[in-house]
């Protein structure tokens, strides 16, 4: 199967070489890798040039943007600029971060899944991060069906159906919700262990902290779902203040009547899907307990 990779990269000189080398070591190589040098001020471009000069699958695209770490918009703006350099002659497309080491059969496994299951829309592995005891340990959200935004592979049909990726906080949740709206399935593969070289941090500005709640409004969650999702997030992150930030962002977006990222039909589907998931967890847990 043919696939393309797009890698947004902003000041990634510490890790980019490992990521690009792990791509070259894949048992199934990509047809093309677009590396979007997004306003880097370190040695990122030099590393890109070295790989472009020695391997024809790599292409560099320089772009200018803000230095601010705004989740969602910055990385997807860079990704979408990379999309301008590819054609439609692919079976699946990959959005990949620049601080990962992939197992050698990663994309061969992804291709096999897409090949045998046309209903699959989004596929990926699992993130492992180095612990203080120098062990690689699983770091994943509570929902094991969620494919992390760091390495999302989309079938061509799914990517076109969802209209590509939205430049906003929550893009890597919205894509999965819309994929299901259009009848596609999601799949995570336990044996694909991806090493994440830069542990997830808390580099967001106070303004960015409100964007999660805003995203929930724009995806059509409604207040109650936003509250429940915020409680879950606060528990996962061990940050009760996240509830306040999310609700503040949600209410601010609602008061401003900001335009949703989804249609009314999509919003209705998303709320129904979320409520079914909540009901399943509540009653599933109760059933097991009895």
C-alpha positions as CSV (number, residue, x, y, z in Angstrom):
1,X,0.0,0.0,0.0
2,X,1.1,3.5,-0.8
3,X,1.3,6.1,2.0
4,X,2.5,9.6,2.7
5,X,3.8,11.1,5.9
6,X,3.6,14.8,7.0
7,X,5.7,15.9,9.9
8,X,5.3,19.3,11.4
9,X,8.6,20.3,13.1
10,X,9.3,23.3,15.3
11,X,12.7,23.4,17.0
12,X,13.1,19.7,17.0
13,X,16.9,19.4,16.6
14,X,17.2,17.2,19.7
15,X,14.9,14.5,18.4
16,X,14.3,14.8,14.7
17,X,17.2,12.6,13.6
18,X,15.8,9.7,15.6
19,X,12.4,10.1,14.0
20,X,13.6,10.3,10.4
21,X,16.0,7.4,10.9
22,X,13.3,5.2,12.2
23,X,11.2,6.0,9.1
24,X,14.2,4.9,6.9
25,X,14.3,1.6,8.8
26,X,10.6,0.8,8.1
27,X,10.0,-2.6,6.4
28,X,7.4,-0.8,4.3
29,X,8.8,2.6,3.2
30,X,6.6,5.6,2.5
31,X,6.3,7.0,-1.0
32,X,6.9,10.5,0.3
33,X,7.7,12.3,3.6
34,X,7.0,16.0,3.9
35,X,8.8,17.7,6.7
36,X,7.3,21.1,7.5
37,X,10.0,23.3,9.1
38,X,7.6,25.5,11.1
39,X,9.5,28.7,12.1
40,X,12.4,26.8,13.7
41,X,15.2,28.8,15.2
42,X,17.6,26.0,16.1
43,X,19.3,23.3,14.0
44,X,16.1,21.7,12.7
45,X,16.5,22.8,9.1
46,X,20.1,21.6,8.9
47,X,19.0,18.1,10.0
48,X,16.2,18.2,7.4
49,X,18.6,19.2,4.7
50,X,20.9,16.3,5.5
51,X,18.1,13.8,5.1
52,X,16.7,15.5,2.0
53,X,20.1,15.5,0.4
54,X,20.6,11.7,0.9
55,X,17.1,10.2,0.6
56,X,14.6,11.1,-2.2
57,X,11.6,10.2,-0.1
58,X,12.1,13.4,2.0
59,X,10.9,16.8,1.0
60,X,11.4,20.1,3.0
61,X,8.8,22.9,3.3
62,X,9.7,26.0,5.2
63,X,6.9,28.0,6.8
64,X,6.6,31.0,9.1
65,X,4.3,31.1,12.2
66,X,4.2,32.2,15.8
67,X,6.6,30.9,18.4
68,X,3.8,30.6,20.9
69,X,2.8,27.0,21.9
70,X,-0.9,27.0,21.0
71,X,-2.2,23.5,21.1
72,X,-3.9,22.3,18.0
73,X,-3.8,25.3,15.7
74,X,0.0,25.6,15.2
75,X,0.7,21.9,14.4
76,X,-2.3,21.4,12.2
77,X,-1.6,24.7,10.3
78,X,1.8,23.3,9.5
79,X,0.3,19.9,8.6
80,X,-2.2,21.5,6.2
81,X,0.6,23.4,4.5
82,X,2.4,20.1,4.0
83,X,-0.8,18.7,2.4
84,X,-0.3,21.2,-0.5
85,X,2.8,19.2,-1.6
86,X,1.1,15.8,-2.0
87,X,-1.2,14.3,-4.6
88,X,-4.1,11.9,-4.1
89,X,-2.2,8.8,-5.1
90,X,-2.1,7.2,-1.7
91,X,-3.9,4.5,0.3
92,X,-3.4,6.1,3.7
93,X,-1.9,9.3,5.0
94,X,0.0,9.9,8.3
95,X,0.3,12.9,10.6
96,X,3.5,12.2,12.6
97,X,5.3,14.1,15.3
98,X,9.0,14.9,15.1
99,X,10.0,13.3,18.5
100,X,9.2,9.6,18.1
101,X,11.0,6.4,17.4
102,X,8.9,3.9,15.5
103,X,9.2,0.1,15.6
104,X,10.5,-1.2,12.3
105,X,7.3,-2.9,11.2
106,X,5.1,0.0,12.3
107,X,3.7,1.1,8.9
108,X,3.7,-2.5,7.5
109,X,1.4,-3.4,10.4
110,X,-0.8,-0.3,9.7
111,X,-1.0,-1.1,6.0
112,X,-2.0,-4.7,6.7
113,X,-4.8,-3.5,8.9
114,X,-6.2,-1.1,6.3
115,X,-5.8,-3.8,3.6
116,X,-7.9,-6.5,5.4
117,X,-10.4,-4.1,6.9
118,X,-11.8,-1.5,4.5
119,X,-14.1,-0.2,7.3
120,X,-11.1,1.1,9.3
121,X,-10.6,4.8,9.2
122,X,-7.9,5.6,11.8
123,X,-5.2,3.3,13.1
124,X,-2.2,3.7,15.4
125,X,-0.1,2.2,18.1
126,X,0.6,3.2,21.7
127,X,2.9,5.8,23.3
128,X,5.7,4.7,25.6
129,X,7.7,7.2,27.6
130,X,11.0,6.8,29.6
131,X,10.5,6.6,33.3
132,X,12.8,7.9,36.1
133,X,14.1,4.3,36.4
134,X,15.0,4.4,32.6
135,X,12.1,2.0,31.6
136,X,9.8,2.6,28.7
137,X,6.3,2.6,30.1
138,X,2.9,3.0,28.5
139,X,1.4,6.5,28.6
140,X,-2.1,6.5,27.2
141,X,-5.5,8.1,27.9
142,X,-8.2,6.1,29.6
143,X,-9.9,5.3,26.3
144,X,-7.6,2.7,24.8
145,X,-9.4,3.0,21.4
146,X,-8.1,6.6,21.0
147,X,-5.3,6.9,18.6
148,X,-2.8,9.5,19.8
149,X,-2.4,12.7,17.7
150,X,1.4,12.0,17.6
151,X,1.0,9.3,15.0
152,X,-2.4,9.1,13.3
153,X,-2.8,7.1,10.1
154,X,-6.0,7.8,8.1
155,X,-7.4,5.8,5.2
156,X,-7.8,7.9,2.1
157,X,-11.6,7.4,2.2
158,X,-11.8,8.4,5.9
159,X,-9.6,11.4,5.5
160,X,-11.6,12.8,2.6
161,X,-14.9,12.0,4.4
162,X,-14.0,14.0,7.5
163,X,-12.7,16.9,5.4
164,X,-9.1,16.7,6.6
165,X,-7.9,18.0,10.0
166,X,-9.3,21.0,11.8
167,X,-6.9,23.7,13.0
168,X,-8.1,23.9,16.6
169,X,-7.6,22.4,20.1
170,X,-9.4,19.0,20.1
171,X,-8.6,18.2,16.5
172,X,-7.5,14.7,17.5
173,X,-10.8,14.0,19.2
174,X,-13.0,15.6,16.5
175,X,-11.4,13.6,13.7
176,X,-12.3,10.3,15.5
177,X,-15.8,11.5,16.2
178,X,-16.4,12.5,12.6
179,X,-14.8,9.3,11.4
180,X,-17.4,7.3,13.3
181,X,-20.2,9.7,12.1
182,X,-19.2,8.6,8.6
183,X,-19.2,4.9,9.4
184,X,-15.5,4.3,9.9
185,X,-13.9,2.4,12.7
186,X,-10.9,3.1,14.9
187,X,-8.2,0.7,15.9
188,X,-5.2,0.7,18.2
189,X,-2.6,-2.0,18.0
190,X,-1.0,-3.1,21.3
191,X,2.1,-4.5,19.7
192,X,3.1,-1.2,18.1
193,X,5.1,0.5,20.8
194,X,6.2,4.0,19.9
195,X,8.9,5.7,21.9
196,X,8.0,9.3,22.7
197,X,11.3,11.1,23.3
198,X,9.8,14.3,24.8
199,X,7.4,13.5,27.6
200,X,4.1,15.4,27.5
201,X,4.5,18.6,29.5
202,X,2.4,21.6,30.6
203,X,3.8,24.3,28.4
204,X,0.5,25.9,27.6
205,X,-0.2,29.6,28.4
206,X,-3.1,30.7,30.6
207,X,-5.0,31.5,27.4
208,X,-4.4,28.1,26.0
209,X,-5.8,26.4,29.1
210,X,-9.3,27.7,28.1
211,X,-9.1,26.2,24.6
212,X,-10.1,22.7,25.7
213,X,-13.5,23.9,27.0
214,X,-13.9,26.1,23.9
215,X,-13.2,23.0,21.7
216,X,-15.9,21.0,23.6
217,X,-18.4,23.8,22.7
218,X,-17.3,23.9,19.1
219,X,-17.7,20.1,18.8
220,X,-21.3,20.4,20.1
221,X,-20.8,18.7,23.5
222,X,-23.3,20.7,25.5
223,X,-22.7,21.8,29.1
224,X,-23.3,18.5,30.9
225,X,-21.0,16.5,28.7
226,X,-18.4,19.2,29.0
227,X,-18.6,19.0,32.8
228,X,-18.3,15.2,32.8
229,X,-15.4,15.3,30.3
230,X,-13.7,18.0,32.4
231,X,-14.0,15.9,35.6
232,X,-12.5,12.9,33.8
233,X,-9.7,15.0,32.4
234,X,-9.0,16.6,35.8
235,X,-8.8,13.1,37.4
236,X,-6.5,11.8,34.7
237,X,-4.2,14.8,34.9
238,X,-4.5,15.1,38.7
239,X,-5.3,18.8,38.2
240,X,-8.7,19.8,39.6
241,X,-8.3,23.3,38.2
242,X,-8.8,21.9,34.7
243,X,-12.5,21.7,35.5
244,X,-12.6,25.5,36.1
245,X,-10.6,26.3,33.0
246,X,-12.6,24.0,30.7
247,X,-16.0,25.3,31.9
248,X,-14.8,28.9,31.6
249,X,-13.6,28.3,28.1
250,X,-16.9,26.6,27.2
251,X,-19.1,29.4,28.7
252,X,-17.0,32.1,27.0
253,X,-17.4,30.4,23.6
254,X,-21.2,29.9,24.2
255,X,-21.7,33.5,25.2
256,X,-19.9,34.7,22.1
257,X,-21.9,32.3,20.0
258,X,-18.8,31.1,18.2
259,X,-19.4,29.1,15.0
260,X,-19.3,25.3,15.7
261,X,-16.8,23.1,13.9
262,X,-19.5,20.6,13.1
263,X,-23.0,20.6,11.5
264,X,-26.1,20.1,13.6
265,X,-26.4,16.5,12.5
266,X,-22.8,15.9,13.4
267,X,-23.2,17.6,16.8
268,X,-26.3,15.4,17.5
269,X,-24.3,12.3,16.6
270,X,-21.4,13.3,18.8
271,X,-23.6,13.9,21.8
272,X,-25.4,10.6,21.3
273,X,-22.1,8.7,20.9
274,X,-20.6,10.3,24.0
275,X,-23.7,9.5,26.1
276,X,-23.8,5.9,24.9
277,X,-20.2,5.6,25.9
278,X,-20.9,7.0,29.4
279,X,-24.0,4.7,29.8
280,X,-22.0,1.7,28.7
281,X,-19.2,2.4,31.3
282,X,-21.7,3.0,34.1
283,X,-23.9,0.0,33.6
284,X,-21.0,-2.2,32.4
285,X,-19.2,-1.5,35.7
286,X,-22.3,-2.1,37.7
287,X,-22.9,-5.4,35.9
288,X,-19.4,-6.6,36.6
289,X,-19.7,-5.5,40.3
290,X,-22.8,-7.6,40.8
